[in-house]
Amino acid sequence: MRELSTAGWHRVRTAAFGAEPAGERLERIRRSPHFVDGAFRNPVPTRRLVYERSPLEITRAQLASGRARRAPAAPIPVHPLRTAELALPPVSGLRLTWLGHATVLAELDGRRVLFDPVWGERCSPFPGIGPKRLHPMPIRLADLGPVDVVVISHDHYDHLDMTTVRALIGSGAHFAAPLGVGAHLEHWGVPADRITELDWWESAEVAGLTLTATPARHYCSRGPRTNPNLLWASWAVAGPEHRVFHSGDSGYFPGFAEIGRRLGPFDATMMQIGAYSDFWPEVHMTPEEGVRAHLDAAGALLLPIHWCTFNLAPHPWEEPVERTLAAARSLGAVLAVPHPGAPFEPADAPEPTPWWRAVAVPPDGARPAAPAPVTARPLPQEPARDSSHGDEVPA
């Protein structure tokens, strides 16, 4: 590989960092009811405890977490997705293909929506540095076929990848993003007339679908500090017959129930279940909280996302999905846990099989016992718990 010159490295770094909102885009941000005292605010008070710990303490905790178990012991079994598999329309009108981490292709009432597409080898602004993917993408982006809408939840590198965005420009897809994030997209070459930026609870009609940016409990940043001028969001996408929800990244909060009341029920939710830590407990959900959020949002089927692909937190690689299975069984949630790249229709989803156990590093040499099959039970009628605690930090 040819080495970059100092000037070339600077250009790559600067481009990957994106751009700051300016002009009318910035004025619109400042008019948002969620922009308070110079920064976007979370829907409930939220702390990022990582700022309250020393780097040495965090490093020690990372080393003590058993680094070997944070990656699988063998290659992750990926379904080699073929263009021909996607050529036939879904029988039910809705098909989901989890491509790894938070990237999902949703084929919805004749339209194709690509959530948080990341085809890059690392989630980082620097070539050769940063978390490297643990499995290849199941399909080349060039072989994916037409895409009508690209939906971005927020600007973190594991959700918004510059090289992928640039590759998607030629597809003709429309891009939907939270307020301010369009500055990155435009900086990377996406035409302004193909970018729709929404505030929480705003909706837009795109390609025959209704896209609604919904609240989430997180933050934005492509550098060492949070960016006060960029919003983060979860998304509801509705077609004539089907509705889906993508959580992006979020801590648990009572707003999931409001999303379900206002925009649900959903045929499927795609919920973040991985990359949680005691160092950032209020901006990422645990697996149990992800299942609870799915039920709060009135989801019929849960597709767990944000696990398997990148090593981003000090928990064992397979722990998010194991805990999700147990929580789903306890709370009566129906879920699908496909191999990365395996398409399925929520109306006829296969029961989960623990395919990941064959490649996970066993704790103390013993593999966990297989859980009982997850079956549907009536949804528990529990009020959403109150998460409004802690000190607000600009995010």
Secondary structure, DSSP 4 states (H G I P E B T S, - for coil): -PPPPHHHHHHHHHHHH-----HHHHHHHHH-TTEETTEE--SS----GGGGS-HHHHHHHHHHTTGGGGS-SS--------HHHHHSPPSSSEEEEEEETTEEEEEETTEEEEES---SSBSSSSTT-SPBPSS--SS-GGGS---SEEE----STTT--HHHHHHHGGGT-EEEEETTTHHHHHHTT--GGGEEEE-TT-EEEETTEEEEEE--S----SSSS--TT----EEEEE-SS-EEEE--S----THHHHHHHHH--BSEEEEE-SS--TTSTTTS--HHHHHHHHHHTTBSSEEEES-SS---SSS-TTHHHHHHHHHHHHHT--B--PPTT--B-GGGPPPP--GGGGTSPPGGG-PPPPPPPP---PPP--PPPP---S-----
